[in-house]
Amino acid sequence: MQLLLFGGFALGIYAYVTGTFDFDPADNATINAAEQGFANLRVGLITGYGILVALLPLSSYLMARTALVPIRRSYELQQRFVEGASHEFRGPLSVVQGELELGLLRARTPTQYRAAMTTSLDAVGGLVRLTNDLLLLTRDDPGELEATFERVLLNEIVSSAVEARASAHRGITVTVFERSWVTGSAELLGRAIANVLDNAVKFRTLDQPILVSVRRTGKLAQVLVEDHGVGMTPAEVDHAFDRFWRAQDARSTPGYGLGLPLVKQISQAHHGSVTLKSAPEEGTTVTLTFPASAL
């Protein structure tokens, strides 16, 4: 299409010039000069068009290929996301289906029915949590989310997350260096901190303590969660925030590979960041950083 437009444009120029200067001069010298000028114009237009014929397809291809790179990358990520989500949904659904089929095969005692219902309910609960996490990860309207933000005390959010896990997760020590206020959603911040704590508990070694500290550095408020567990290799750290990705040693533990990606999503929604430092057999330190709210 571009070549057709350029060709029409060139023909239009040639027709305009030859038509405008088409007159009958008195001497042959003027005629020859005009003819030579038309010839030069014709050669120039043909040469220019030939160059365009040679270069335009290649340049168009390269520009189209460059423009399609982010689209292709987005498509690949979408495919990975769908494949991962399908895999994660298949497990709990298979559990529910299996329990229901066993319940219908023969009569069972009330205790057996209760056990089957409990197993199915746990699987459905996992699906609900997975669905909620996916919905949080797909939010793309920060303005709508920020409209619900309010000034909250980060220390209280950390304490609540630790207390909610005190019975099941022993050995968590909280150190508060300074009261730190931030602007955000207490629910989402609590979810982020809870996910980091749950990971620390899952992968700590034996009963090694988990150290949680809250501090304020200049205009930033930080939460540090440090465990002395199995740790991660540099390659695993690079993939730690990928959705549905799980380290080889972590695949035997419960989870969907959405904990840290959700932490990153929540941090970014609060104009903050999350960093992870880890070494095999030494442990992992996760740092959540948020803009501190004015006192």
C-alpha positions as CSV (number, residue, x, y, z in Angstrom):
1,M,0.0,0.0,0.0
2,Q,2.8,2.4,0.8
3,L,4.5,1.7,-2.5
4,L,1.2,2.3,-4.4
5,L,0.9,5.6,-2.6
6,F,4.5,6.7,-3.4
7,G,4.0,5.6,-7.0
8,G,0.8,7.6,-7.3
9,F,2.5,10.6,-5.7
10,A,5.5,10.4,-8.1
11,L,3.2,10.2,-11.1
12,G,1.2,13.2,-9.8
13,I,4.4,15.2,-9.5
14,Y,5.5,14.3,-13.0
15,A,2.1,15.0,-14.5
16,Y,1.9,18.4,-12.7
17,V,5.4,19.5,-13.8
18,T,5.1,18.4,-17.4
19,G,1.6,20.0,-17.7
20,T,2.5,23.2,-16.0
21,F,5.6,23.8,-18.2
22,D,4.1,22.5,-21.4
23,F,4.4,25.5,-23.7
24,D,5.7,26.3,-27.2
25,P,8.9,28.4,-26.9
26,A,10.2,30.3,-29.9
27,D,13.7,28.7,-30.0
28,N,14.9,25.1,-30.0
29,A,17.4,25.7,-27.2
30,T,14.5,26.3,-24.7
31,I,12.7,23.2,-25.9
32,N,15.8,21.1,-25.5
33,A,16.3,22.5,-22.0
34,A,12.7,21.8,-21.0
35,E,12.9,18.2,-22.4
36,Q,16.2,17.6,-20.5
37,G,14.6,18.9,-17.3
38,F,11.6,16.5,-17.8
39,A,14.0,13.7,-18.5
40,N,16.0,14.4,-15.3
41,L,12.8,14.6,-13.3
42,R,11.6,11.3,-14.7
43,V,14.9,9.6,-14.0
44,G,15.0,11.0,-10.5
45,L,11.4,9.8,-9.7
46,I,12.1,6.4,-11.2
47,T,15.4,6.1,-9.3
48,G,13.8,7.2,-6.0
49,Y,10.9,4.8,-6.5
50,G,13.3,2.0,-7.2
51,I,15.2,2.7,-4.0
52,L,11.9,2.7,-2.1
53,V,10.9,-0.7,-3.7
54,A,14.2,-2.1,-2.4
55,L,14.2,-0.6,1.0
56,L,10.6,-0.2,2.1
57,P,9.7,-3.9,2.4
58,L,12.7,-4.6,4.5
59,S,12.3,-1.6,6.7
60,S,8.6,-2.3,7.1
61,Y,9.3,-5.9,8.1
62,L,11.9,-4.8,10.7
63,M,9.6,-2.2,12.1
64,A,6.6,-4.6,12.2
65,R,8.8,-7.2,13.9
66,T,10.0,-4.7,16.5
67,A,6.4,-3.6,17.2
68,L,5.2,-7.2,17.6
69,V,7.9,-8.1,20.2
70,P,5.9,-6.9,23.2
71,I,2.7,-8.4,21.8
72,R,4.5,-11.8,21.3
73,R,5.9,-11.6,24.8
74,S,2.5,-10.7,26.2
75,Y,1.0,-13.7,24.4
76,E,3.6,-16.0,25.7
77,L,3.1,-14.8,29.2
78,Q,-0.7,-15.2,28.8
79,Q,-0.2,-18.8,27.6
80,R,2.1,-19.6,30.5
81,F,-0.4,-18.1,32.9
82,V,-3.3,-20.1,31.4
83,E,-1.3,-23.3,31.5
84,G,-0.2,-22.7,35.0
85,A,-3.6,-21.7,36.3
86,S,-5.2,-24.8,34.6
87,H,-2.6,-27.0,36.2
88,E,-3.2,-25.5,39.7
89,F,-7.0,-25.8,39.3
90,R,-6.8,-29.4,38.2
91,G,-5.4,-30.7,41.4
92,P,-8.0,-29.4,43.9
93,L,-10.8,-30.2,41.4
94,S,-9.5,-33.8,41.1
95,V,-9.6,-34.1,44.9
96,V,-13.2,-33.0,45.1
97,Q,-14.2,-35.2,42.2
98,G,-12.5,-38.2,43.7
99,E,-14.1,-37.7,47.1
100,L,-17.6,-37.3,45.6
101,E,-17.2,-40.4,43.5
102,L,-16.0,-42.5,46.4
103,G,-19.0,-41.3,48.5
104,L,-21.4,-42.5,45.8
105,L,-19.9,-45.9,45.3
106,R,-21.2,-47.4,48.5
107,A,-22.8,-46.4,51.7
108,R,-20.4,-44.9,54.2
109,T,-20.4,-44.1,57.9
110,P,-21.1,-40.6,59.1
111,T,-17.5,-40.3,60.1
112,Q,-16.3,-41.3,56.6
113,Y,-18.7,-38.8,55.0
114,R,-17.5,-36.1,57.4
115,A,-13.9,-36.9,56.4
116,A,-14.7,-36.8,52.7
117,M,-16.5,-33.5,53.1
118,T,-13.7,-32.0,55.1
119,T,-11.2,-33.0,52.4
120,S,-13.4,-31.6,49.7
121,L,-13.9,-28.4,51.7
122,D,-10.2,-27.9,52.1
123,A,-9.7,-28.3,48.4
124,V,-12.5,-25.8,47.6
125,G,-11.0,-23.4,50.2
126,G,-7.7,-23.7,48.3
127,L,-9.5,-22.9,45.0
128,V,-11.1,-19.9,46.6
129,R,-7.8,-18.5,47.9
130,L,-6.2,-19.2,44.5
131,T,-9.1,-17.4,42.7
132,N,-8.8,-14.4,45.1
133,D,-5.0,-14.2,44.5
134,L,-5.5,-14.3,40.7
135,L,-8.1,-11.5,40.9
136,L,-5.6,-9.4,42.9
137,L,-2.9,-10.1,40.4
138,T,-5.0,-9.0,37.5
139,R,-6.0,-5.6,38.8
140,D,-4.9,-2.9,36.4
141,D,-6.7,0.2,37.7
142,P,-4.5,1.6,40.4
143,G,-6.7,4.7,40.8
144,E,-9.7,2.5,41.8
145,L,-7.6,0.7,44.4
146,E,-5.9,3.8,45.7
147,A,-9.3,5.4,46.4
148,T,-9.7,2.9,49.2
149,F,-6.3,3.7,50.8
150,E,-6.0,5.2,54.3
151,R,-3.3,6.0,56.8
152,V,-2.4,2.8,58.6
153,L,0.2,1.8,61.2
154,L,2.6,-0.7,59.7
155,N,3.6,-2.0,63.1
156,E,0.0,-3.1,63.9
157,I,-0.4,-4.8,60.6
158,V,2.8,-6.8,61.2
159,S,1.7,-7.7,64.8
160,S,-1.7,-8.8,63.6
161,A,-0.2,-11.0,60.9
162,V,2.2,-12.6,63.5
163,E,-0.5,-13.1,66.1
164,A,-2.8,-14.8,63.6
165,R,-0.1,-17.4,63.1
166,A,1.1,-17.6,66.7
167,S,-0.5,-21.0,67.4
168,A,0.7,-22.7,64.3
169,H,3.9,-20.8,63.6
170,R,6.0,-20.6,66.7
171,G,9.4,-19.0,66.9
172,I,8.5,-15.7,65.2
173,T,10.3,-12.7,66.9
174,V,9.1,-9.2,66.1
175,T,11.4,-6.2,66.7
176,V,10.1,-2.7,66.2
177,F,12.7,0.1,65.8
178,E,10.2,2.9,65.2
179,R,6.5,3.4,64.6
180,S,6.0,3.5,60.9
181,W,2.9,4.9,59.2
182,V,2.1,4.3,55.6
183,T,-0.8,5.0,53.2
184,G,-2.5,2.0,51.9
185,S,-4.9,-0.9,52.4
186,A,-4.5,-2.7,55.7
187,E,-6.0,-5.9,54.2
188,L,-3.6,-6.0,51.3
189,L,-0.6,-5.1,53.3
190,G,-1.6,-7.8,55.8
191,R,-1.9,-10.3,53.0
192,A,1.6,-9.4,51.7
193,I,3.2,-9.7,55.1
194,A,1.3,-12.9,55.8
195,N,2.6,-14.5,52.6
196,V,6.2,-13.6,53.4
197,L,5.7,-15.1,56.9
198,D,4.2,-18.3,55.6
199,N,7.1,-18.8,53.2
200,A,9.6,-18.2,56.0
201,V,7.8,-20.8,58.1
202,K,7.6,-23.4,55.3
203,F,11.3,-23.3,54.4
204,R,13.0,-22.7,57.7
205,T,15.2,-25.4,59.2
206,L,13.7,-27.3,62.1
207,D,12.7,-24.8,64.7
208,Q,15.1,-22.0,63.7
209,P,13.6,-18.6,64.7
210,I,12.1,-16.1,62.2
211,L,13.1,-12.5,62.8
212,V,10.7,-9.8,61.8
213,S,11.6,-6.2,62.1
214,V,9.9,-2.9,61.3
215,R,11.9,0.2,60.8
216,R,11.8,3.6,59.3
217,T,14.7,4.9,57.1
218,G,14.3,8.5,56.1
219,K,11.1,8.7,54.1
220,L,10.7,5.0,53.8
221,A,9.1,2.4,56.0
222,Q,10.4,-1.2,55.8
223,V,9.5,-4.7,57.0
224,L,12.2,-7.3,57.1
225,V,11.5,-11.0,57.4
226,E,14.5,-13.2,57.9
227,D,14.7,-17.0,58.2
228,H,17.5,-19.4,58.6
229,G,16.2,-22.1,56.3
230,V,17.1,-23.9,53.1
231,G,17.7,-20.7,51.2
232,M,17.7,-20.3,47.4
233,T,20.2,-20.3,44.6
234,P,20.8,-17.2,42.5
235,A,18.9,-18.8,39.6
236,E,15.9,-19.5,41.9
237,V,16.0,-15.9,43.3
238,D,15.7,-14.7,39.7
239,H,12.4,-16.6,39.3
240,A,11.0,-16.2,42.8
241,F,8.5,-13.5,41.7
242,D,7.3,-15.4,38.6
243,R,3.7,-16.5,38.8
244,F,3.2,-20.2,39.4
245,W,6.9,-20.8,39.5
246,R,8.2,-23.0,42.4
247,A,11.7,-24.2,43.2
248,Q,12.4,-27.9,42.8
249,D,12.7,-28.5,46.6
250,A,9.5,-26.5,47.2
251,R,7.1,-28.6,45.1
252,S,6.4,-31.1,47.8
253,T,5.1,-28.3,50.1
254,P,1.5,-26.9,49.9
255,G,1.2,-23.8,47.7
256,Y,0.4,-22.5,44.2
257,G,3.5,-20.4,43.4
258,L,1.5,-17.1,43.8
259,G,2.7,-16.0,47.2
260,L,5.7,-13.8,46.3
261,P,4.2,-12.6,42.9
262,L,1.2,-11.3,45.0
263,V,3.6,-9.7,47.4
264,K,5.3,-7.9,44.6
265,Q,1.9,-6.8,43.1
266,I,0.7,-5.4,46.4
267,S,4.0,-3.6,47.0
268,Q,3.9,-2.0,43.6
269,A,0.2,-1.0,44.1
270,H,1.4,0.9,47.3
271,H,4.3,2.6,45.3
272,G,6.7,0.3,47.1
273,S,9.0,-2.6,46.3
274,V,10.1,-6.0,47.6
275,T,13.6,-7.4,47.5
276,L,14.8,-10.9,48.2
277,K,18.3,-12.0,49.4
278,S,19.1,-15.6,49.8
279,A,21.8,-18.2,49.9
280,P,21.6,-22.0,50.0
281,E,21.6,-23.5,53.5
282,E,21.9,-20.0,55.0
283,G,18.4,-18.6,54.7
284,T,16.4,-15.9,53.1
285,T,15.7,-12.2,53.9
286,V,12.7,-10.5,52.3
287,T,12.4,-6.7,52.6
288,L,9.2,-4.8,51.9
289,T,9.7,-1.1,51.4
290,F,6.9,1.5,51.3
291,P,6.8,5.3,51.2
292,A,6.3,6.5,54.8
293,S,3.3,8.6,55.6
294,A,3.8,12.0,57.2
295,L,3.2,12.1,61.0
